[in-house]
């Protein structure tokens, strides 16, 4: 059974890239997309994905608050936060919000996705 993935990002080009990365990664399947934190929380509640790829900066609620809400409602859903910002500046805040990791969008590829998911699975 594939790892189901929800992509939450307000930028269409990045959602398209993230979908391509997930599609290229064996054992992962995109089940939905959302264009903001509020719609991401609603989509996660409806779709119950195993993994949410969460943007940090969005115009309605940010990725930190969306992650808190998703994890409070669905502790079994894992969140990987992605941003253009340096992980050193925001990783602690992302982990405190409930994400299992924080990485730059430029580093996100099928190998990184598989490694991050495997490392998360090993911890849980």
Residue pairs with C-beta under 8 A, 6 or more apart in sequence:
2 27
2 28
2 29
3 27
3 28
3 29
3 50
3 51
3 117
4 29
4 31
4 47
4 48
4 49
4 50
4 51
5 22
5 28
5 29
5 30
5 31
5 49
5 50
5 51
5 52
5 53
6 30
6 31
6 32
6 33
6 34
6 40
6 43
6 44
6 47
6 49
6 51
6 52
6 53
7 15
7 18
7 19
7 22
7 30
7 32
7 33
7 34
7 52
7 53
8 33
8 34
8 35
8 36
8 37
8 39
8 40
8 43
8 44
8 52
8 53
8 54
8 55
8 58
8 63
8 66
9 15
9 18
9 33
9 35
9 53
9 54
9 55
9 58
9 82
10 35
10 36
10 55
10 57
10 58
10 59
11 55
12 35
14 55
14 82
14 105
15 33
15 35
17 105
17 108
18 53
18 82
18 108
19 30
19 33
21 108
21 109
21 110
21 113
22 28
22 29
22 30
22 53
22 113
23 30
24 110
25 110
25 113
25 114
26 114
27 114
28 51
28 113
28 117
31 47
31 49
32 43
32 46
32 47
32 49
33 43
34 40
34 42
34 43
36 58
36 59
36 60
36 61
37 58
37 60
37 61
37 62
37 63
37 65
37 66
38 60
38 61
38 66
39 60
40 52
40 54
40 66
40 70
41 61
41 66
41 69
41 70
41 73
44 52
44 70
44 73
44 74
44 77
45 70
45 73
45 74
48 74
48 77
49 77
50 76
50 77
50 78
51 77
51 78
51 79
51 80
51 117
52 67
52 70
52 77
52 78
52 79
52 80
53 80
53 82
53 108
54 63
54 66
54 67
54 79
54 80
54 81
54 82
54 99
55 63
55 81
55 82
55 83
56 62
56 63
56 64
56 81
56 82
56 83
56 85
56 90
56 94
56 102
57 63
57 83
58 66
61 69
63 81
63 83
63 94
63 97
64 81
64 93
64 94
64 97
65 97
67 79
67 81
67 94
67 97
67 98
67 99
68 97
68 98
70 77
70 79
70 98
71 77
71 79
71 97
71 98
72 98
78 100
78 117
78 120
79 97
79 98
79 99
79 100
80 99
80 100
80 101
80 102
80 103
80 113
80 116
81 90
81 94
81 97
81 99
81 101
81 102
81 103
82 102
82 103
82 104
82 105
82 108
83 90
83 102
83 104
83 105
84 104
84 105
84 106
85 104
86 104
87 102
87 103
87 104
90 102
91 101
91 102
94 101
94 102
95 101
95 102
100 116
100 120
100 123
101 116
101 119
101 120
103 112
103 116
